[in-house]
Amino acid sequence: MARLTRFLRPPEGHFFLFGPRGTGKSTWLGMVFPDALVVDLLAPDVERRFLARPERLGELVAAHPEAEVVVVDEVQKAPKLLDVVHQLVERSPRPRFVLTGSSSRRLKREGVDLLAGRAVLRAMPPFMAAELGDAFDLESALRRGMLPVVWDAPRPDDTLAAYVALYVREEVQVEGLVRSIPGFARFLEAASFSHASVLNTAEVARECEVSRKTVEGYLGILEDLLLAWRLPVFTRRARRRLTAHPKLLWFDCGVFRSVRPAGPLDRPEEIAGAALEGLVGQHLKAWVDLTDPALRLFFWRTPAGLEVDFVVYGPGVFCAVEVKHSAVVRTGDLRALKAFREDFPEARLRLLYRGAERLEVDGVLCLPCGEFLRRLVPGEDLP
């Protein structure tokens, strides 16, 4: 896996680090805490030992008094370990515990309190364009996504094809989260059509031939496995009627493309447009998460169909971002942003497109999408 400097900075004290498999959590921890005592629960024999006797962790820590940092990798595989960690944290400020996970579902199911607030939460996103620097290529990113485990794989397409199957097998099937693995697999395909679109659970239920309640349960699993997230509607100081349903976005555009079935009736530009919006969305989410916990990401849509893809809102930031899979800026591309400006004149407006020039059209700054992503750095102002 590529060993690049990541934008994520370790907080002081104990912390949880959540993120899907393949985002580079273990690699980053190995770089930041090279001398840490590591308990790798992905190793089957290690998992069995700590499932059988969680108190073994206390014995391990006692035998290594020199350890400043203890990393428990994939802690959701043995959630009772958190009770032991809690006791150790209560007893002494040392060592410092770092607990990673690729799923929050089992922790929720077991009623774990996440150390009663004694550890902060951090998320590891896929690569950001600015982390890759000159190695970033927009076309490659749209085709294979930004997952570190895929980025430098010898056969990226094969790695992507196996990625969701790994989750279904290891996270869903092994933990018994659903009764029907084939039914959940059909749901994954149906949900891929909702990527970067307003989520209609009734329509997805009809497509999968299951109940709406079942689809809601499947969506919860998808979110708990950190494979997708819902983008809420921006309703602050609403002056007109807005849609009530959120959008669904996969956490990585390459994973979306590997799940999304394509046939003779699918227009390539439709899939490419959804992939581009998803790529921008995952970058903005990473920027928000790593910049300020008080920042939020939304979208804005009226029942008449006027839609702004992303709204970044929070302390000192109010920006509306529209994404267009087009090499030219047309007047109609600005309609939604202009309508948003009528309601919120204080907001900054950005249109991202596939062209090569920076333009200002009717007061809207239009930026090449690749340039915007390369300049998007957490802690710095939006480009």
DRENKOLDO-855651 format. One record per residue (C-alpha): chain; x, y, z; residue number from 1; residue in three letters. Coordinates in Angstrom, 1 decimal. Example, Ala and Ser with C-alpha at 12.3 -4.5 7.8 and 13.67 -1.06 7.14 Angstrom:
REM residues 2
("A" (12.3 -4.5 7.8) 1 "ALA")
("A" (13.7 -1.1 7.1) 2 "SER")
//
This chain:
REM residues 383
("A" (0.0 0.0 0.0) 1 "MET")
("A" (1.2 3.5 -0.9) 2 "ALA")
("A" (3.0 5.1 2.1) 3 "ARG")
("A" (2.2 8.8 1.6) 4 "LEU")
("A" (1.9 11.5 4.1) 5 "THR")
("A" (-1.8 11.8 5.0) 6 "ARG")
("A" (-3.6 14.9 6.1) 7 "PHE")
("A" (-5.1 13.1 9.2) 8 "LEU")
("A" (-3.3 14.2 12.4) 9 "ARG")
("A" (-3.4 12.1 15.6) 10 "PRO")
("A" (-5.3 13.8 18.4) 11 "PRO")
("A" (-3.9 14.0 21.9) 12 "GLU")
("A" (-4.8 11.1 24.2) 13 "GLY")
("A" (-6.8 8.0 23.4) 14 "HIS")
("A" (-8.8 7.8 20.1) 15 "PHE")
("A" (-10.8 5.6 17.8) 16 "PHE")
("A" (-9.9 5.6 14.1) 17 "LEU")
("A" (-12.8 4.4 11.9) 18 "PHE")
("A" (-12.6 3.9 8.2) 19 "GLY")
("A" (-13.5 1.2 5.6) 20 "PRO")
("A" (-11.0 -1.5 4.8) 21 "ARG")
("A" (-8.2 -0.4 2.5) 22 "GLY")
("A" (-8.2 3.3 3.4) 23 "THR")
("A" (-4.7 2.9 5.0) 24 "GLY")
("A" (-5.5 3.0 8.7) 25 "LYS")
("A" (-2.9 0.4 9.6) 26 "SER")
("A" (-0.3 1.9 7.3) 27 "THR")
("A" (-0.8 5.3 8.7) 28 "TRP")
("A" (-0.6 4.1 12.3) 29 "LEU")
("A" (2.6 2.2 11.5) 30 "GLY")
("A" (4.1 5.5 10.2) 31 "MET")
("A" (2.8 7.7 13.1) 32 "VAL")
("A" (3.4 5.2 15.9) 33 "PHE")
("A" (6.3 2.9 14.7) 34 "PRO")
("A" (7.0 1.6 18.2) 35 "ASP")
("A" (3.4 0.9 19.2) 36 "ALA")
("A" (2.4 -2.4 20.8) 37 "LEU")
("A" (-0.1 -3.8 18.2) 38 "VAL")
("A" (-2.9 -6.3 18.7) 39 "VAL")
("A" (-4.0 -7.2 15.1) 40 "ASP")
("A" (-7.5 -8.8 15.3) 41 "LEU")
("A" (-7.5 -9.5 11.6) 42 "LEU")
("A" (-5.2 -12.4 12.4) 43 "ALA")
("A" (-7.6 -15.3 13.1) 44 "PRO")
("A" (-5.4 -16.8 15.9) 45 "ASP")
("A" (-5.2 -13.4 17.6) 46 "VAL")
("A" (-8.9 -12.8 17.3) 47 "GLU")
("A" (-9.7 -16.3 18.8) 48 "ARG")
("A" (-7.4 -15.7 21.8) 49 "ARG")
("A" (-8.9 -12.3 22.7) 50 "PHE")
("A" (-12.4 -13.4 22.1) 51 "LEU")
("A" (-11.9 -16.2 24.5) 52 "ALA")
("A" (-10.1 -14.1 27.2) 53 "ARG")
("A" (-10.5 -10.3 26.7) 54 "PRO")
("A" (-8.6 -9.8 30.0) 55 "GLU")
("A" (-5.5 -11.1 28.1) 56 "ARG")
("A" (-5.1 -7.5 26.9) 57 "LEU")
("A" (-4.4 -6.3 30.4) 58 "GLY")
("A" (-1.8 -9.0 30.9) 59 "GLU")
("A" (-0.1 -8.1 27.6) 60 "LEU")
("A" (0.0 -4.4 28.6) 61 "VAL")
("A" (1.5 -5.3 32.0) 62 "ALA")
("A" (4.2 -7.3 30.3) 63 "ALA")
("A" (5.2 -4.3 28.1) 64 "HIS")
("A" (5.6 -1.4 30.6) 65 "PRO")
("A" (7.8 0.4 28.0) 66 "GLU")
("A" (4.9 0.7 25.5) 67 "ALA")
("A" (3.8 4.3 25.1) 68 "GLU")
("A" (1.0 3.5 22.6) 69 "VAL")
("A" (-1.1 0.3 22.2) 70 "VAL")
("A" (-3.0 -0.2 18.9) 71 "VAL")
("A" (-5.9 -2.5 18.8) 72 "VAL")
("A" (-6.6 -3.1 15.1) 73 "ASP")
("A" (-10.3 -3.9 14.0) 74 "GLU")
("A" (-11.6 -3.7 17.6) 75 "VAL")
("A" (-15.2 -4.5 16.4) 76 "GLN")
("A" (-14.0 -8.2 16.0) 77 "LYS")
("A" (-13.7 -8.5 19.8) 78 "ALA")
("A" (-15.9 -5.7 21.3) 79 "PRO")
("A" (-15.4 -6.9 24.9) 80 "LYS")
("A" (-11.9 -5.7 24.7) 81 "LEU")
("A" (-13.3 -2.2 25.2) 82 "LEU")
("A" (-14.3 -3.1 28.7) 83 "ASP")
("A" (-10.7 -4.0 29.4) 84 "VAL")
("A" (-9.4 -0.9 27.8) 85 "VAL")
("A" (-11.9 1.1 29.9) 86 "HIS")
("A" (-10.5 -0.4 33.1) 87 "GLN")
("A" (-6.9 0.3 32.0) 88 "LEU")
("A" (-7.7 3.9 31.1) 89 "VAL")
("A" (-9.4 4.4 34.5) 90 "GLU")
("A" (-6.3 2.9 36.2) 91 "ARG")
("A" (-3.6 4.9 34.5) 92 "SER")
("A" (-3.0 7.6 31.9) 93 "PRO")
("A" (-0.4 5.3 30.2) 94 "ARG")
("A" (-0.3 3.7 27.8) 95 "PRO")
("A" (-2.2 5.6 25.1) 96 "ARG")
("A" (-4.8 3.5 23.3) 97 "PHE")
("A" (-5.6 3.8 19.6) 98 "VAL")
("A" (-8.5 1.6 18.5) 99 "LEU")
("A" (-9.3 1.1 14.8) 100 "THR")
("A" (-12.4 -0.3 13.2) 101 "GLY")
("A" (-14.0 -0.8 9.8) 102 "SER")
("A" (-17.5 -1.3 11.1) 103 "SER")
("A" (-19.4 0.3 13.9) 104 "SER")
("A" (-22.3 -2.1 13.7) 105 "ARG")
("A" (-21.1 -4.8 16.1) 106 "ARG")
("A" (-20.0 -2.2 18.6) 107 "LEU")
("A" (-23.5 -0.6 18.5) 108 "LYS")
("A" (-25.1 -4.1 18.7) 109 "ARG")
("A" (-23.1 -5.0 21.8) 110 "GLU")
("A" (-24.0 -1.8 23.5) 111 "GLY")
("A" (-20.4 -0.6 23.8) 112 "VAL")
("A" (-20.2 3.0 25.2) 113 "ASP")
("A" (-16.9 3.8 23.3) 114 "LEU")
("A" (-15.1 4.4 26.6) 115 "LEU")
("A" (-17.7 6.8 28.0) 116 "ALA")
("A" (-16.3 9.7 26.0) 117 "GLY")
("A" (-12.7 9.2 27.1) 118 "ARG")
("A" (-11.6 8.7 23.5) 119 "ALA")
("A" (-12.2 11.0 20.6) 120 "VAL")
("A" (-13.4 9.8 17.1) 121 "LEU")
("A" (-11.4 10.2 13.9) 122 "ARG")
("A" (-12.2 9.0 10.4) 123 "ALA")
("A" (-9.7 7.8 7.7) 124 "MET")
("A" (-11.0 8.7 4.2) 125 "PRO")
("A" (-9.6 7.4 1.0) 126 "PRO")
("A" (-6.7 9.4 -0.6) 127 "PHE")
("A" (-7.3 13.1 -1.3) 128 "MET")
("A" (-5.9 14.5 -4.6) 129 "ALA")
("A" (-3.6 16.9 -2.7) 130 "ALA")
("A" (-2.1 14.0 -0.8) 131 "GLU")
("A" (-1.1 12.4 -4.1) 132 "LEU")
("A" (0.3 15.6 -5.6) 133 "GLY")
("A" (1.6 15.1 -9.1) 134 "ASP")
("A" (0.6 11.5 -9.0) 135 "ALA")
("A" (-3.1 12.5 -9.0) 136 "PHE")
("A" (-4.8 12.0 -12.4) 137 "ASP")
("A" (-8.5 12.8 -12.6) 138 "LEU")
("A" (-9.3 10.2 -15.3) 139 "GLU")
("A" (-7.6 7.4 -13.3) 140 "SER")
("A" (-9.4 8.6 -10.1) 141 "ALA")
("A" (-12.8 8.5 -11.8) 142 "LEU")
("A" (-12.1 5.0 -13.2) 143 "ARG")
("A" (-10.5 3.3 -10.1) 144 "ARG")
("A" (-11.3 5.6 -7.2) 145 "GLY")
("A" (-9.0 6.8 -4.4) 146 "MET")
("A" (-8.6 3.8 -2.1) 147 "LEU")
("A" (-4.9 3.3 -1.2) 148 "PRO")
("A" (-5.3 -0.5 -1.4) 149 "VAL")
("A" (-6.4 -0.1 -5.1) 150 "VAL")
("A" (-4.3 2.9 -6.1) 151 "TRP")
("A" (-1.0 1.0 -6.3) 152 "ASP")
("A" (-2.3 -2.5 -6.8) 153 "ALA")
("A" (-0.8 -4.4 -9.8) 154 "PRO")
("A" (-4.3 -5.1 -11.2) 155 "ARG")
("A" (-6.6 -2.3 -9.9) 156 "PRO")
("A" (-9.7 -3.5 -11.7) 157 "ASP")
("A" (-9.5 -6.9 -10.2) 158 "ASP")
("A" (-8.9 -5.4 -6.7) 159 "THR")
("A" (-12.0 -3.2 -7.1) 160 "LEU")
("A" (-14.1 -6.2 -8.3) 161 "ALA")
("A" (-13.1 -8.1 -5.2) 162 "ALA")
("A" (-13.6 -5.3 -2.7) 163 "TYR")
("A" (-17.3 -5.4 -2.1) 164 "VAL")
("A" (-17.3 -9.2 -2.2) 165 "ALA")
("A" (-14.8 -9.0 0.7) 166 "LEU")
("A" (-17.2 -6.9 2.7) 167 "TYR")
("A" (-20.1 -9.2 2.0) 168 "VAL")
("A" (-18.1 -12.3 2.9) 169 "ARG")
("A" (-16.2 -11.0 6.0) 170 "GLU")
("A" (-18.4 -8.3 7.5) 171 "GLU")
("A" (-21.9 -9.3 6.5) 172 "VAL")
("A" (-21.9 -13.1 6.2) 173 "GLN")
("A" (-19.5 -13.9 9.0) 174 "VAL")
("A" (-21.3 -11.7 11.5) 175 "GLU")
("A" (-24.7 -12.9 10.3) 176 "GLY")
("A" (-26.0 -9.3 9.7) 177 "LEU")
("A" (-28.5 -10.4 7.0) 178 "VAL")
("A" (-30.5 -13.6 6.4) 179 "ARG")
("A" (-30.0 -13.6 2.7) 180 "SER")
("A" (-26.6 -12.8 1.2) 181 "ILE")
("A" (-28.0 -13.0 -2.4) 182 "PRO")
("A" (-30.7 -10.6 -1.4) 183 "GLY")
("A" (-28.2 -8.2 0.1) 184 "PHE")
("A" (-26.0 -8.5 -3.1) 185 "ALA")
("A" (-29.1 -7.5 -5.2) 186 "ARG")
("A" (-29.6 -4.6 -2.9) 187 "PHE")
("A" (-26.0 -3.4 -3.4) 188 "LEU")
("A" (-26.6 -3.3 -7.1) 189 "GLU")
("A" (-29.9 -1.5 -6.8) 190 "ALA")
("A" (-28.4 1.0 -4.3) 191 "ALA")
("A" (-25.6 1.8 -6.8) 192 "SER")
("A" (-28.3 3.4 -9.1) 193 "PHE")
("A" (-29.0 5.8 -6.2) 194 "SER")
("A" (-25.4 7.0 -5.9) 195 "HIS")
("A" (-25.3 10.8 -6.1) 196 "ALA")
("A" (-29.1 10.9 -6.4) 197 "SER")
("A" (-32.1 11.5 -4.1) 198 "VAL")
("A" (-32.7 8.3 -2.2) 199 "LEU")
("A" (-36.1 6.7 -2.8) 200 "ASN")
("A" (-36.3 3.6 -0.5) 201 "THR")
("A" (-39.6 2.6 -1.9) 202 "ALA")
("A" (-38.2 2.4 -5.4) 203 "GLU")
("A" (-35.2 0.4 -4.2) 204 "VAL")
("A" (-37.5 -2.0 -2.4) 205 "ALA")
("A" (-39.5 -2.6 -5.5) 206 "ARG")
("A" (-36.3 -3.2 -7.5) 207 "GLU")
("A" (-35.1 -5.8 -4.9) 208 "CYS")
("A" (-38.5 -7.3 -4.3) 209 "GLU")
("A" (-38.3 -6.8 -0.6) 210 "VAL")
("A" (-40.1 -4.6 1.9) 211 "SER")
("A" (-39.2 -1.0 2.5) 212 "ARG")
("A" (-38.3 -1.8 6.1) 213 "LYS")
("A" (-35.8 -4.4 4.8) 214 "THR")
("A" (-34.2 -1.8 2.6) 215 "VAL")
("A" (-33.9 0.6 5.5) 216 "GLU")
("A" (-32.1 -2.1 7.4) 217 "GLY")
("A" (-29.8 -2.8 4.5) 218 "TYR")
("A" (-29.0 0.9 4.2) 219 "LEU")
("A" (-28.1 0.9 7.9) 220 "GLY")
("A" (-25.7 -1.9 7.3) 221 "ILE")
("A" (-24.2 -0.1 4.4) 222 "LEU")
("A" (-23.6 3.0 6.5) 223 "GLU")
("A" (-22.4 1.0 9.5) 224 "ASP")
("A" (-19.8 -0.8 7.3) 225 "LEU")
("A" (-18.8 2.8 6.2) 226 "LEU")
("A" (-19.4 1.9 2.5) 227 "LEU")
("A" (-21.9 4.7 2.0) 228 "ALA")
("A" (-23.3 7.8 3.7) 229 "TRP")
("A" (-26.5 10.0 3.4) 230 "ARG")
("A" (-26.2 13.6 2.4) 231 "LEU")
("A" (-29.0 15.7 4.1) 232 "PRO")
("A" (-30.9 18.6 2.6) 233 "VAL")
("A" (-29.8 22.1 3.5) 234 "PHE")
("A" (-32.9 23.7 5.2) 235 "THR")
("A" (-31.4 26.6 7.0) 236 "ARG")
("A" (-33.6 29.7 6.6) 237 "ARG")
("A" (-35.5 28.0 3.8) 238 "ALA")
("A" (-37.5 30.5 1.7) 239 "ARG")
("A" (-39.0 27.9 -0.6) 240 "ARG")
("A" (-40.3 24.3 -0.4) 241 "ARG")
("A" (-37.5 21.8 -0.6) 242 "LEU")
("A" (-37.3 18.1 -1.1) 243 "THR")
("A" (-37.2 16.0 2.1) 244 "ALA")
("A" (-35.2 13.0 1.1) 245 "HIS")
("A" (-31.4 12.8 1.4) 246 "PRO")
("A" (-28.9 11.7 -1.2) 247 "LYS")
("A" (-27.0 8.5 -1.1) 248 "LEU")
("A" (-23.3 8.5 -1.8) 249 "LEU")
("A" (-20.8 5.6 -1.9) 250 "TRP")
("A" (-17.6 6.4 0.1) 251 "PHE")
("A" (-15.4 6.0 -3.0) 252 "ASP")
("A" (-16.3 6.5 -6.7) 253 "CYS")
("A" (-14.2 3.5 -7.8) 254 "GLY")
("A" (-16.2 1.2 -5.5) 255 "VAL")
("A" (-19.4 2.7 -6.9) 256 "PHE")
("A" (-18.3 1.9 -10.4) 257 "ARG")
("A" (-17.3 -1.6 -9.5) 258 "SER")
("A" (-20.8 -2.2 -8.0) 259 "VAL")
("A" (-22.9 -0.3 -10.6) 260 "ARG")
("A" (-24.0 -2.7 -13.4) 261 "PRO")
("A" (-23.8 -1.3 -16.9) 262 "ALA")
("A" (-25.8 -2.5 -19.9) 263 "GLY")
("A" (-26.7 -1.5 -23.4) 264 "PRO")
("A" (-29.4 1.0 -22.1) 265 "LEU")
("A" (-27.0 2.8 -19.8) 266 "ASP")
("A" (-25.4 6.0 -21.1) 267 "ARG")
("A" (-21.7 6.1 -20.3) 268 "PRO")
("A" (-21.9 9.9 -19.5) 269 "GLU")
("A" (-24.6 9.2 -16.9) 270 "GLU")
("A" (-22.3 6.8 -15.0) 271 "ILE")
("A" (-19.3 9.1 -15.5) 272 "ALA")
("A" (-21.3 12.1 -14.2) 273 "GLY")
("A" (-22.4 10.2 -11.1) 274 "ALA")
("A" (-18.7 9.1 -10.5) 275 "ALA")
("A" (-17.5 12.7 -10.9) 276 "LEU")
("A" (-20.1 14.0 -8.4) 277 "GLU")
("A" (-19.2 11.2 -6.0) 278 "GLY")
("A" (-15.4 12.0 -6.3) 279 "LEU")
("A" (-16.1 15.6 -5.4) 280 "VAL")
("A" (-18.4 14.5 -2.6) 281 "GLY")
("A" (-15.9 12.2 -1.0) 282 "GLN")
("A" (-13.2 15.0 -1.1) 283 "HIS")
("A" (-15.5 17.5 0.4) 284 "LEU")
("A" (-16.6 15.1 3.2) 285 "LYS")
("A" (-12.9 14.4 3.9) 286 "ALA")
("A" (-12.2 18.2 4.0) 287 "TRP")
("A" (-15.1 18.8 6.3) 288 "VAL")
("A" (-14.2 15.9 8.7) 289 "ASP")
("A" (-10.5 16.8 8.9) 290 "LEU")
("A" (-10.9 20.6 9.1) 291 "THR")
("A" (-13.5 21.3 11.8) 292 "ASP")
("A" (-16.0 19.0 13.5) 293 "PRO")
("A" (-18.5 21.9 13.5) 294 "ALA")
("A" (-18.6 22.0 9.7) 295 "LEU")
("A" (-21.4 20.2 7.9) 296 "ARG")
("A" (-22.0 19.0 4.3) 297 "LEU")
("A" (-25.5 19.2 2.7) 298 "PHE")
("A" (-27.2 19.5 -0.7) 299 "PHE")
("A" (-30.1 21.7 -1.8) 300 "TRP")
("A" (-33.0 20.7 -4.1) 301 "ARG")
("A" (-36.4 22.1 -4.8) 302 "THR")
("A" (-39.4 20.0 -5.8) 303 "PRO")
("A" (-39.2 21.6 -9.3) 304 "ALA")
("A" (-35.8 20.0 -9.8) 305 "GLY")
("A" (-33.4 22.9 -9.1) 306 "LEU")
("A" (-30.4 21.3 -7.3) 307 "GLU")
("A" (-27.1 22.3 -5.9) 308 "VAL")
("A" (-24.9 19.3 -5.4) 309 "ASP")
("A" (-23.1 20.3 -2.2) 310 "PHE")
("A" (-23.4 23.0 0.4) 311 "VAL")
("A" (-20.6 23.4 2.9) 312 "VAL")
("A" (-21.8 25.2 6.0) 313 "TYR")
("A" (-20.3 26.0 9.4) 314 "GLY")
("A" (-18.1 28.5 11.2) 315 "PRO")
("A" (-16.7 30.9 8.7) 316 "GLY")
("A" (-17.7 28.7 5.7) 317 "VAL")
("A" (-20.7 29.0 3.5) 318 "PHE")
("A" (-20.2 27.7 0.0) 319 "CYS")
("A" (-22.4 26.1 -2.7) 320 "ALA")
("A" (-20.8 23.7 -5.1) 321 "VAL")
("A" (-22.3 22.5 -8.4) 322 "GLU")
("A" (-20.5 19.7 -10.4) 323 "VAL")
("A" (-21.0 19.3 -14.2) 324 "LYS")
("A" (-19.5 16.5 -16.3) 325 "HIS")
("A" (-19.0 18.9 -19.2) 326 "SER")
("A" (-16.0 20.6 -20.9) 327 "ALA")
("A" (-17.9 23.9 -21.4) 328 "VAL")
("A" (-20.0 26.1 -19.1) 329 "VAL")
("A" (-23.5 26.7 -20.4) 330 "ARG")
("A" (-25.9 29.2 -19.1) 331 "THR")
("A" (-28.3 26.5 -18.0) 332 "GLY")
("A" (-25.6 25.0 -15.8) 333 "ASP")
("A" (-25.8 28.1 -13.5) 334 "LEU")
("A" (-29.6 28.1 -12.9) 335 "ARG")
("A" (-29.5 26.2 -9.6) 336 "ALA")
("A" (-26.6 28.3 -8.2) 337 "LEU")
("A" (-28.4 31.5 -9.2) 338 "LYS")
("A" (-31.5 30.3 -7.5) 339 "ALA")
("A" (-29.5 29.5 -4.4) 340 "PHE")
("A" (-27.9 32.9 -4.5) 341 "ARG")
("A" (-31.4 34.5 -4.5) 342 "GLU")
("A" (-32.1 32.8 -1.1) 343 "ASP")
("A" (-28.5 33.1 0.3) 344 "PHE")
("A" (-26.7 36.1 -1.2) 345 "PRO")
("A" (-23.9 35.7 1.4) 346 "GLU")
("A" (-22.9 32.2 0.0) 347 "ALA")
("A" (-19.9 31.7 -2.2) 348 "ARG")
("A" (-20.7 29.9 -5.4) 349 "LEU")
("A" (-18.5 27.4 -7.2) 350 "ARG")
("A" (-19.2 25.4 -10.4) 351 "LEU")
("A" (-16.8 22.6 -11.1) 352 "LEU")
("A" (-16.5 21.3 -14.7) 353 "TYR")
("A" (-14.3 19.2 -17.0) 354 "ARG")
("A" (-12.8 22.2 -18.9) 355 "GLY")
("A" (-9.3 23.6 -18.4) 356 "ALA")
("A" (-9.9 27.3 -17.7) 357 "GLU")
("A" (-10.8 29.3 -14.6) 358 "ARG")
("A" (-13.8 31.4 -15.5) 359 "LEU")
("A" (-16.2 33.8 -13.8) 360 "GLU")
("A" (-19.7 33.7 -15.4) 361 "VAL")
("A" (-22.5 35.8 -14.0) 362 "ASP")
("A" (-20.8 36.1 -10.7) 363 "GLY")
("A" (-20.1 32.3 -10.4) 364 "VAL")
("A" (-16.5 31.1 -10.2) 365 "LEU")
("A" (-16.1 28.2 -12.6) 366 "CYS")
("A" (-13.1 25.9 -11.9) 367 "LEU")
("A" (-11.6 22.9 -13.6) 368 "PRO")
("A" (-12.6 20.0 -11.4) 369 "CYS")
("A" (-9.1 18.5 -11.2) 370 "GLY")
("A" (-7.6 21.9 -10.1) 371 "GLU")
("A" (-10.2 22.3 -7.4) 372 "PHE")
("A" (-9.5 18.8 -6.0) 373 "LEU")
("A" (-5.7 19.3 -6.0) 374 "ARG")
("A" (-6.1 22.5 -4.1) 375 "ARG")
("A" (-8.5 21.1 -1.5) 376 "LEU")
("A" (-6.4 20.8 1.7) 377 "VAL")
("A" (-7.9 20.4 5.2) 378 "PRO")
("A" (-7.4 23.3 7.4) 379 "GLY")
("A" (-7.1 25.7 4.5) 380 "GLU")
("A" (-9.8 27.7 2.8) 381 "ASP")
("A" (-12.0 26.2 0.1) 382 "LEU")
("A" (-10.5 26.9 -3.4) 383 "PRO")
//
